[in-house]
Amino acid sequence: MSADVENPFPSLEMTERAVGRQARERLSTNENEFGPAPEVVEAIAAAAAEVHRYPDCDHLVLRERLAGRLGVSPDGIRIGSGVDGLIGQVCRTFLGPERDAVTSDATYPTFGYFAHAAGAEVHQVPYLSDAPNLRALVKCAHRRRADVVYIADPDNPSGALHGRTALLALADELPEHTVLVVDGAYAEYAAHADPATQLTADDLASRRILWLRTFSKAYALAGLRIGYAVGQPRLVRALADGAEHYVVGRIAEAAALAALDAGEHLTRVLSETAAGRAHYATAFDELGFTVLHGHTNFVTVRLPSPADAKRLAEELQALGVFVRQLAAAPGLTDCLRISVGPARQRALVLDAVARSGVRPSPVSP
């Protein structure tokens, strides 16, 4: 890995230490501000008594439960330590020296981080406005004979959604040997708005697609690091080569199983998040700013300039409200990303923004 490729996502605690200030509201890391279901907390407590035991590193019970929900074979699912851990497995499996990966220049940077670490050449294409450019991804993949193409859908940090039809068209136009990695960390939020936007078992069975999912976002288990990859069994089996054993523990698996059973809580979280997104969109519009259209648990707010975005992020940070300026995302450097939480939290953020000196640039007559 090149010496200038750094961890793209230091923990919030690392940021706190760097700036010398503690976060009162953690809105920079896309955590679920509504928290886990009570049943999940109970399952965690019950599983703690078995923490001295190694987990089933095959995770058969969880894979069978997920397979039943998704309509796939349990052999088409691999459990991993969140999407980040699964991205690492993908890169170690399908990439390496003299291999090529293609992604977008402003999307979730962890893929590029792990692809570089694997020794691959990483080629980035610019966004089309505020979303990954699918046509550019296809062209670059053919030009470079890419081994892996990565796309987050819904996207992080823009929140944009292409959806099932566009993803299948992308997969069908890639070189025959290419693996399309679809990062679906926010899939539950998009499915809540329109289930037809999601990939199906038949889609995955007939294409070289690995769909990465997580319990970190909608299910609020970010602190336990558990996710899963879905795809053709032979693609999924390949991920086992060189993978860590016992990387997901008993407590995380017990929490994931309980979260799958807590359907009412999930529905409430998704509904309240959608309402919160709509509230932010209206409120920021009234302040003269723009919220990009999205399908995630955060909003991406466009400011007049990168300098204004930096200034507002710093003013909010001084109040203990941590948001993320997209300073390293080409085309989005004038944007802030803010996690969507309960009404009390949103009121605090909007009040701080209103009291700041940052205002939209006047429109010329």
N, C-alpha and C positions, 0 to 999 in steps of 0.2 A: 504493500500500500504506500502511496506517495506520502512523504512526510508532511505535506501541506493539507492532507485530508484529515480533518478533525471530526470528532464526535458531533454530529449535527444537532443533537438534542441533549444538552446537559440537563440534569435533574433540576427541578425548581429549587431544591435545597442548595445546589451548587450555585445557582443564580443568586439566591439570598446571601450566601457567603461572599460572592463576588461584589455585590452592590452594598452590602452592609445593612440590609433592611429585610424585615420579615414580612411575608405575604399575609395580609388579612383575608384577601379574596384571591384564590388560586385560579385565575381565568386565562392562563397562558398555555396550559398543557392539555386542553380538551378533555378534562376529566368529567365524569358524570356528576354534576352538582346536586343531583337529587338522591344520590346514594343507593346502596343495594337494598334489596327486599329484606324485611325482617326475617323471613324464612331462611335466607342466605346466611345472615348473621348467626342464627341458631345452628345451621349446619356446620359453619366454621367452628363454633364452640364445641359441638359434638365431635368433630373430626380431630380436634386438638389432642384428645386422649390417645390417639393412634399416631402421633407425630414421630414416635420413635421407630415406626415401621416404614420401610421403603414402599413407595407406591407401585402399583402395577404399571410398569413402563410401557405396556401395550395399550393401556387405557381402554380396554375392551368395552366396559360398561358405558362409558361416555361416548365412545365411537358408535356403539349400537344405538344409543339414544338419539344422537345427531343424525345418524343414517336414516332412522325412522322418520325424522322430521323433514329431511331433505329429499327422501326418496332415492337414496344412493346406497351402494354396498358399504358396509363398515370398512372394507379394504380400500375404499376410495376416500378415506379420511385419515389424516395424521394430526395428532395433538402436539402442540408446541408451546413455547413460552411467549405467547402473544404474537402479534403480527411481526414484530421486530425479530424475534427468534426464528420464526418461519422464513422470513426474508433471508436471514443468515444461512439457513439450511438450503434454500433455493440457490443462493449464490455459490455455496460450496459444492453443490451437486451439479449444476448446469453451467457454471462459469469457471474461469481459470485463465492462466496465461494463454495468449493468442486466441482468446474467445471474446466475443463482442456483446455488449448489452446496449439497449436503446431505451431512453425514458425522456420525460419532459424536464425542462430546465428549472421550472418553478415548483414542481410537485414535491411530495414527501421525500426528503433527501436521504433517508436511511438506506433506501435501496442502493443508491450510488455509493454510499459509504461502504456497504458490505461487498458490492461488486468490485470496487477498487481493492478492497482487502483480499478478495479472491484472485487478484491479478488480472482481471479483465479490463478491456478497453471500454469505457463508458461514453456513449454518444448521446448528447442532449439536444432536443429540438425545442424551439420556442413555443410558448403557449399561443393559441389562437384567441386573442382577446384575453379572457380570464379563465380559460379551460384548456386542457391538453388538446393538441392538434392531432387528431387521429390520422389524417392524410399524411402529415409530415412523419409520424411514427412509422407508417407503412413504408414510405419511400426510403427512410433511413434504414429500416430493417432489411430491405432488399439490397440497398447499396452496400451495407456492411455485412450482409449475411448473418444477421444477429442470431445469437443462440437464445437470448431472452429479451422480451419486451415487457416493460413494467408500466402499469397504469393504475392509479388510485381512482376508484369510482364508487361513491362520490369522492371528489378530489379533496386532498388536504395540501395547500391551505385555502383554495378558492371556494370550496364547497360545491363546485359544479358537478352535475350528474349527466353522463351520456346515456346510461341505461342499457338494457339487454340487447335491443336491436342493433345499436351502434357497436357494442362490444363484440357481438357475433360477426358483424361485418368486418370489424378489425381483425379478429382471429382468422377469418376465412381468407383474408388478403395477405396475411403474413407468409413468409417462406415456410415450406412444409415442415422443416425441422425445428422451427422456432417455438419456444414455450412462451405463451402469453400469461403473465402473472397479473392477476386482477386483485388489487388490495381493496377488500370490502370491509374495512374497519367500521365504516358508518352505514353498512347495508341495511341494518334494521330501521334506521331513520328514513331512508329512501323507500323501503318496503311499506312503511306505515303510510306514506303518502300515496304510493301506487305499487302494489305487489307485482304488477306486470313488468316493472323495470328490472326485476331480479333474474339472474341466471337460473336455469332449471337443470334437473338431473340429466335430461336428454342432451341439453347443450354441452354439459361437461363430458358426457360419455363419448361424444363424437368429435371432440376437438382437443388440441394440446393446450388446455387452459388449467391453471392452478388458481383457485379462488381462495384467497386468504381471509379468514374471519377471526373475530376476537370477542372475548367476554369483557374487554376493558371498557368499552364505551357504553352501549345501551344497557348492559347488565351490571355496570359499575364495579368491575373487578380488576381495575387497573393495577392495584397494589399486589395482586396475586399472580400476574403474568401467565395467562392461559389463553390460547387461541387454537385454531385448527385450519388445516388446508384441505380443500375438497377438489377432487379431479379424478381422472382415469386411474384405476388401481396401479397400473405400471408406473405412471408418473409419481404417484404418491409413495409407492414402494421405493423408488429411487432416492427419495429424501432421507431414507434411513441410513444410507451410506455415509459414514463419518459423523452421524448425529450423536449428540450426548444422550446417554441413558439417564432415566430418573430426573429429567430436567423440570418436569412438572410434578409437584408434590401432592400428597393426599389431601391436604386442606384445600388447595386450588381446585382439584377435581370434585371434591364434595361440594364446594361452593358453586361450581359450574352446573352440576346436576340439579342443585336446589334452585338456581337461577332459571333454568329451563322450565321448572315446574311452577315458578312464580309468574304466571302469565298476566294476571291482573296488574301486578306491579309494573311489569314491562310496558303494558299498554298505557298505564298512567304516565310513566316517564316519557314515552314517545309523544303522547298527546300534550303534556305540559311543555316539552321541549319545542314542539311545533308552535304552540301558542307563544312561547318566549321568543322564538325567532321572529314571528310576525310582529310582536310588540316592539322588538328592537328595530325592525325594518321601518315601522311607522314612526317611532320616536326619533331615530337618526335622520329620517327624511325630514321631519319637522325641524330638526336642528340644521338642516341644509347639507347633510352628508348622505352617502349612498351605501346601502348594504347590498353586496353581491348576492344574486339569487343562489340558494344552496339547499342542500339536503343533509345536514350534519347537526351535531350538537354544539356548533359554534357559528358565529356570524363573522364575516369578513367585511370590514368597514373601510371605505375609500376616503382618504383625507385629501386636502388640496395639494399636498406635496410630501415627499419623503421626510423633509425637515419637520413638517407639521405632525406627521405620524410619530416621529421620534420624540418630539416635544410633548405630545399628548400622552404617549406611553410613559414618559418620565414623570409627568405630572400625576398620572394615576398611580404610578409606582410609589411616589412620595406619600400618597395616601394609603399605601398598603394594598392597592389593587393592581395585581400583576396581569398584564395582557401582553400579547406578543406582537411586536412590529415585524413585518415580513421583509426585513432589511436585505436578506439574501435571496429573495425570490424575484427574479427578473420580471418586470411588468407589474409587480405587486408591491413594490417598495414603498408606495404611498398608502399602504393598507395596514390596519390592525386586525388581529384575530382575537375574538373574545368568546370564551365559553358561555353557553346559555344556561342560566340557572333560575332559581325561584324569583318570584316577583320582588321580594325585598332586596335581593342582590341586584337585580336589574335596575331598580330605582336608585340604588346607591351609585351604580356606574353612570347612569344617565345624569344624575345630579352633578357628579364630578366632571363629566364632559361639559355640561352646560356652564359650570362655573369656571372652566378653563378659558384661556384666552384664544384657543384655536377656533377659527371660524372659516367657513367656506370662502373661497375667493369670490369677489363680486363679479357678476356677469357683465361683460361689456355691452353697451347699448348697440 
